[in-house]
């Protein structure tokens, strides 16, 4: 990476990558004279930041990271700077974060996607989503995403509250149940398949997300050309699950109602736990339903609810048996390397399931350097078949995101680009303003 002048950055890659232009175009350039006055970043390379051992031993990197991650840095307006249409304004702990329009924005009036009509946008913090729904109904907030499906379908009545609009939107997201392939109990793909037969996906779509979802059967988003439609869903079939587990050597040896197996010379009961992030009602409901089904075939599944940061740390360090999560991406051709390549198992990588397949690795590597779309489609479809056979995930669905907003908001549109909506496009007629500029 070189900077031949004050307004130019040149990035030369060591090898080709078919999504290079997209990702390099999304790199934010930050002013070193503000963020690194001690030139600490000169003491290490980008490659070293991806190596946990080198990161831990590099004094400059540790010092910079310790400073950059302090609350003071995150809150300091002088350090929350960028090159977009809005500027950081204020952070009220546990209440709100606000941004104000950047009247010196270099692209003002030229960017039709980010017209930045509003003088100020306030993001309110409401930890309880039921309370957030009430806030929108009462006119305290203008927009809410991720409305609980039950409330969206059953409680929000646009006849009783005619000033509200309801909408659903889709993104490239899939929800899954992840199985730790490196756990001795779950290391057999046949065992993982048996568990998949105990999850009634169709019933969960109706009960948990009130039908606001589309079933998916692979880690490739279903609206992509490379999605393999030939992959069949795993049918809900507890009897089949019991049969598979019996063939895999699991039986109730001591008559306590829980299956057992001799693993490495020790009798091990089939007792595992499932992690969910606390406060996510949908995932909690999935976990409880799954636990109830598994109990019927002699598998004990304990539900553990963890605070979000603790939940993520357990995933990254693979301190879990089973988990419920989701992956989201922008509408791009598939590159599953980050989540599925075996190199991403260690170093707190995103291959939480510990999935490893030499052929799958090879296909992902070929996919990244291939510019022929038809060849990439072939690579990705073979990759999907390998994942389907190994069953590291039980694929659930791609959700529709329920949102509600006050009709005084104009210009509300939805897209597949994260987060699915763009507040810079919203505007409110002057006659409906609640706030005005102070004199």
Buried (B, 14 or more C-beta within 10 A) or exposed (E): EEEEEEEEEEEEEEEEBBEEEEEEEEEEEEEEEEBBEEEBBEBBBEEBBEBEEBBEEBEBBBEBBEBEEEEEEEBEEEBBBEEBBBBBBBBEEEEBBBBBBBEEBEEBEEBEEBBBBBEEBBEBEBEEBEEBBBBBBEEEBBBBBBBBBBBBBEBBEEEEBEEBBBBBBBBBBBBBBBBBBEBEBBBBBEBBBBBBBBBBBEEBBEBBBBEBBBBBBBBBBBEBEBBBEEBEEBEBBBEBBBBBBEEBBBEEEEEEEBBBBEEEEEEBBBBBBBBBBEEBBBBBBBBBBBBEBBBEBBBBBEBBBBEEEEBBEBBEEBEBBBBBBBBBBEEBBBBBBBBBBBBBBEEBBBBBBBBBBEEBBEBBBBBBEBEEEEEBBBBBBBBBBBBBEBBBBBBBBBBBBBBBBBBBBEBBEBBBBEBBBBBBBBBBEEEEEEEEEEE
